[in-house]
Amino acid sequence: MAVATVTASDQNRALWFSTIAFTVCFAVWTIFAIIGIQIKKDLGLSDTQFGLLVGTPILTGSLIRLLLGIWADQYGGRMVYTATMLTAAVMTFLLTFAYDYPTFLIAALGVGIAGGSFSVGVAYVAKWYPKEKQGTALGIFGAGNVGAAVTKFAAPVIMVAYGWKSVALVWALALGIMGILFFLFTKDDPDLARRRATGAKPEPLSAMMEPLRNIQVWRFSLYYFFVFGAFVALALWLPRYLIGVYGLDIATAGMIGAMYSIPASIFRAYGGHLSDKYGARTIMYWTFLVSIVCTFILSYPPTSYIVEGIRGPVEFSTRMGLVGFVVTAFVLGFFMSLGKAAVYKHIPVYYPDRVGAVGGVVGLVGGLGGFVLPIAFGALNDLTGVWQSCFWLLFAIVTIAAVWMHLAIRSMEKQAMGATLNKLPQLPEMQPIHGPEQEGALAAKGAIQDWRPEDPGFWQGQGRAIARRNLWISVPCLLLSFAVWMVWSVVVARLPSVGFAFTNEQLFWLASLPGLSGATLRIFYSFMPAMFGGRLWTTLATWSLLIPALGMGFAVQNPETPYWIFLALALLCGFGGGNFASSMANISFFFPKAEKGNALAINAGLGNLGVSVVQFVVPLAITAGVFGALGGSPQTATLNGVTTTLWLQNAGFVFVPFIIASAFAAWFGMNDIASMKASFADQAVIFRRTHNWVMCWLYTGTFGSFIGYSAGFPLLSKILFPEVNALQYAFLGPLVGAVSRAFSGKACDRIGGGRITFWVFVAMCLGVVGILYAIGMKGNPSAFPVFFASFLFLFAATGVGNASTFQMIPAIMRQEVARLEPQLRGQDLVKQSDKESAAIIGFTSAVAAYGAFFIPKSFGTSIAMSGSAAGALYAFLGFYITCIAITWWFYTRRGGLLHDIERGRAPRPATPVANPA
């Protein structure tokens, strides 16, 4: 049976009916941008609740895009598109029966099905056109975004005249009619027709999902999160913004909001044409650069200035008028429209048979932006009280996207050019007089190409000296990172005494959030040294500590500083927590297996001293004007009825000079190792390694406990024993833990990490029992000494456990990689096991760092619920018992992975497996 020829008439009909249908779907999808304002007024919703209501349809439409896109590839876009429209029409009609906030949210989920039509339309339209015309065709189809403008133009008029329910009924009817017309006047796409003619079956879901393993798909998703997700978010948010900032009525706000939506939609078709003509990369650069400028301008809140001029004060203010706002929004929308087309230009070219799946996931992430961002806008409004805060967030997102895209492009170009690029001068001004004798004269020396720490001759000759230099530069950088990470553990206890009216729950949140953000950042930081080089990443990570250190110094000087600023600074302190993962992953590459345990113990143990340093130095630094006039005015503090003077800002400022010095030392004194370089995809193999997850559990028990108790102990002591000034002793716990870790490395290398880890968890159980006993005897004069001694014992045990668990990882992976990658031999096996060990060390530290959030939060929750911290401690005791069992079962029992190795015997030969587990 012959396949029908594709005619121009068929192409045009498919394109224009799809575009019109998408326009109607988009109008329905954004219906809450208008009717939501009336619903907000009727139900008395907050900005955050309004943002959730407006974003809920966007959530459904985003999440469903992947599935609908795959179905469009499998069963044909015509049937799936029709079914999507008819289903969404029914759901929009049912919206009129909603009567309170929960039912509106449920109804909004159904309305969101209309947004899933995008991935169906992309898959359907792309299959009608050749590659050289797909950019223009998809650009025209994407112009259906103008449906948002249709809603803003027409819905306010209908709503004012007949009420919001009439809007829902009219939109439901229009969508239902459009679904029927689309089915009647379009044909099945050529790909489906070919499969029917040949009797071929649709590909399975697993094959459709295969491209999603490629990282470029997710990078594209970030781009689309901004160009599309931010467009949808602003389309939903602008009417509310215009009413709040400029005092407009709903009809006028809707009209002006449409002036943003129209260029952000119609010119998408032009973006497709420009991408076909000039290349998608050029269009993406212009999109991001102009968007950075526009969002920066829109981010600036109305501000009054007083300048001390020659002839007296000069006063002026910055305030963007309505006309300026509309023009800037128009420009932003125009370039976002170009960017949307440029992103989707690539998908049918590189994934012609997976347009639905790949386009679906990119559209899903982009659509999630339309859901997440309105909620974030509302939350930022509630937290900051600044209308322009929504554009702060957009500025950050587009800047990150632009930088990531540029770095990826530069990396690709360097790999492609290779030696040719190295022949060029460092600066273009020198090119006319650049000759062979100048080649490489000023070039950076780059990474160490020959690194063989397991070779005794190389190690003794030059390797040891280089490794030790990198280690001793890494230590102060890591120490400062821990100091900045844990500085809130001291500062929060002082905030009430200088006039900050925060509750105990709010203070526990401030103590917990650095742990949450630091742990999350560690997940990403653990892969960074191999991707960017340890020297560069250590330098950047150290410089980043200035942001929370300086921010805290300024924030604590004014008791009127809003709580949300302290929340933001607490999260930014997580920069320090994230650095541990990258530091340990970096240092692990420099040392041979026989010395890894000791090197990692020194790096981590002395780095952990930052916790003790901050709890010892900060109480001293805040009692004196260390920086004179530069440090700001002191605060008057009242503690236990005693009034004193404090310079609380010194808690942040005192570390600034050392951060700067350490960052310079890292840049000029550290090295990169060429064999260490690996992409995220290369390192992601650890997620398939069983022992990665086992060690995450165990290291959470050791390091998670160390960092969690470090963060929670000062405030817990203050609450349980208010008569004792525990802050003067708080530094001793982390000090004991850090020192025990630093001095345990050699013992772990000699005895074996597995055996030591087993007894560490036994000791930790005893420490928790001692703390519970002390809490039970509260009121007895010896209660605090027993409490404090038990905590010191617990800290010492965690320090030894931190060293022993990290010593286990390289030993485990040498065996596991040999078993799981039997094709690797000799130096290749060593390199692969070292790469995986480094990545696992970083990743386990990321997971374990959540202890800095959960342990203080558990104490706070336990006290709030029962008036005692005992509930949290019993939970910790149960967790340590599971760690004892896991260590024994996997590693130390006879037949365990480390049993023979740690007793000086050759391990039993591992049975190779064909596929890595």
Phi, psi and omega in degrees: 000126183281147177273133182298144178287140178279121180258163177298325179296318178297318180298312182297319181295316179298316183293310188285324175292323177296319182293315179296318179298318180293326177299314179294317178300318182292325177298319178292318184300326183257020185299329183288346176300332180256303184291338179296330180294319177291320179296320177302316181292317182295321185264353181066046184279152173280171178298322179294317178295321177297317179299321178294317180297313180295325184275343184299315176299327180294325178298309180300311181298331180281310184296327184280348184298319181298312181296315180295322178297318178295317177299322178297321176293323185278315190244001178098135184292331185296311182291317183293320179299313180298313181297322179298313182295316182293321178296314180296326179296317178297317181295324178292322176297318181292342177303329184293347181266358179291147185223345176216179187301312179300319181290328175295321178296318179297315179297322180297327176300318179291319179301327183297344179303330180301327181290338179291348182298339184299310183294330177293313181296320178299313180296322182289312184292318184301329184283353178268350189233149174288166185303320185289351179242359185291327179300313180294316182298313180291331174295317178296315179299315182296340178297351174299349172306340181298348175303330176298321178290324178301316178298317183290328178285310191271321186299318180300322181295313180294319183294319179295323184278319190234354180099163186291332180296327178295323177300313181298319180295315181296316181294322178295317179297316181298320181290320178297316179297319180297321178298319179292315179299319180299316181295322184285327190251005177242168179243164173296147182292158184301326181295316178295320178298320179295316181295322178293323181292325182265353181076015180288143178270152176296149180292151181289165181300322182299321179291323179295327184276349186305316181298342184289354176281346182280132184293333181295333176298321182281331174292318174302323181297322177296316178303316184287334175303323179276304190294329178256311183300316179292326176299311180298316181299316180290324177300324179281326190270331189302317178304315177297318181297314183294322177294318182287320185275318187250000175068030182279160173278169187299319182294315180293319178298320177296320179296315181290323175301325177293330178295336172279317186292324185298305179296328179289354181244302186299318185284000173298323177298319178293325176298322176296319178296315180295323178295321176295324188273314187250350181102139184292329182298314180301317181294322180294318178300312180298319180301309184291317183295314179293323180293324176299315180296313183295314181293328176295315179298315182289340181285341190280115181285160175304124186224137176257137181238145171234113180257129178283095184272180181297318183258027178113181183298138175246119183254137172204165182222157176247124178209124180276124177284172182298318181297313179300321179297314182297318180296314180296318178297323178298313180297316178300313180298322180299311183285332173296323179296321177296318181295323179300316180292321182296321179297311185283350175300324186286326194297309180292339179287314185266339180229062186298331180260005181228028183301319182295315183291308182291314177298328179293316182288323176295316177294326178298310181295319177298317179294325176299329174300321178293338176271311186291318188294317177301323177294317178297321178300314180295318179296320178296321176299313181294323184280317188263332186071017181243119183300323185286359183298334178298325180282340172300314182295317180296322178299317180296317183295312183291328177294316178298316180299317181295316181295316180297316179299315182295318179296322178294319179294315180297320178297317179297317181295320179295319179295323182286320185282321176055238184297329180298319180293325181291339180282345182282153175291163180293327180234141183295338179299334184271354187300321180297334182245016182274124180232180182302326183289342178267351185298124177078359183295326182250004184287152176295147182289335176077195185284158174289120185278324184251103181228110184228073184295337180281350177276112184304319181296314179296318184295315181287327184288312183216335186297316184299317182296317180294316182297317181293322178299315178296323179296314186283343170278325180295324185301307180295327177298318181288323178301315178294325178298315178294323180298314179292322181298319187260005185298331179295332181299335176265317187294319185300326181290341181264341186303314180300326184290341180254014171109003178274122186269066180257144178282168177300321180296318178295322179293320177296326176297317179296323179288334185270325188298323176303324177294320181295310182290321179298319179295318180295317179296327179300327180303319180277319183298330184298336181263351189289318180303320179289334181275320186247349184099136184296323182295310181296315185291321177298320179297310181297318182295324179290316176303324184297340180293340179296329185298303179290328182296312179290319181300316179296318181302323179279324186292321187284354183281346183233113179299346178275357179302127183298152180298326183297329178293320177294323176299315180297317180293323177298319177294321181292334175298342176298342173307319180294319179294323180296330185297334182299317183299314182289324180296314181291320178298321181292309184295329182299335181286335190279338191247150176289165184303323183293339182243002182298315183302314181293317181297314179294325179294319178295313181299311183286318184295311178289330174294319177300338177301340177304327178294315179292321180300314183293325181279348175261316186284316186300313178302331176280316185295328184281357180264000182218151178280072187301323186257010178061220182295332180295334184275355179090174183281152178283168176246153175267124184244143177237117182228119182054039177082357181258128180263134180216175180249131181232148169247075186298335179297337180295342177302327176264316186295329187297337182268348187301310180300323182288326176298314180298313180297318181292323178296318177295320179298320180296318183290319185267346186245344184265172183230157169255151177244123185299319183291348179282338186297132179200144178283170176299321181298322178296321184277339184295351178300336182297337181288348176261001181267121182302319186287343171300314183285327176296316181289332174301317181295313182292319182288333172297323178294326182267292183290322178303322178290316181302309185285327178292316177292326177298320181285325187264339186299313182301313182288323178298317179297319181297323182282317183282327182230070185296339181282350182252133175278081187290341183299330181286345177253350190301327185291340185293324180298302177300328178297312179299317180296317181292316181294317179297326177291315183298324184265003181265348187302312182294322178296322179293320177296326185275314185273322183118130183295326183296312181296319180293321181299320180302311183285335175299315182291328173298315179297322180294324176298318179295321178298317179295320178300319178298320179294317179299320178297318180296319179296322180293335180259025181302137185105335175283138181304332181271002184298310182293317176303318178294316178303312184290318180296320178296320178294320178298318178298317180296317178299317180299318180295318180296322179298313178298319180295325177300317179290317186291322180293320179291329176293330182292325191299309178299322179296319179296314187287333175300322179281317184293319180294322177299325180282320187272339179235068186296344180284346182275141180223155170055232185295327178296321178295318179298313181299316182293317180293325177293319178298315181291322178298316180298316180294321180292320177303314179294316184290319178297323178294330178292312181296315183296330183295344176297345174300330178294340175265311190287326181292308175300321180294324178295318176300313181297316180294317180298317179294320180295325185274323187236352183081005182218153177272001185298322181302317179295319183293323176296323177296318178297321179299315178298322179296317181295328177295320177295326179293322176300313182296318182293317180298316179295313186294314185277329194233321192255344179290163175298122186098351176290163188298327184253002186301308184287320182298317184283353176249017174077016179256155176289134179293151176296142181303132180281143177278116182296149175241148183286323183240129178303137180274000000 
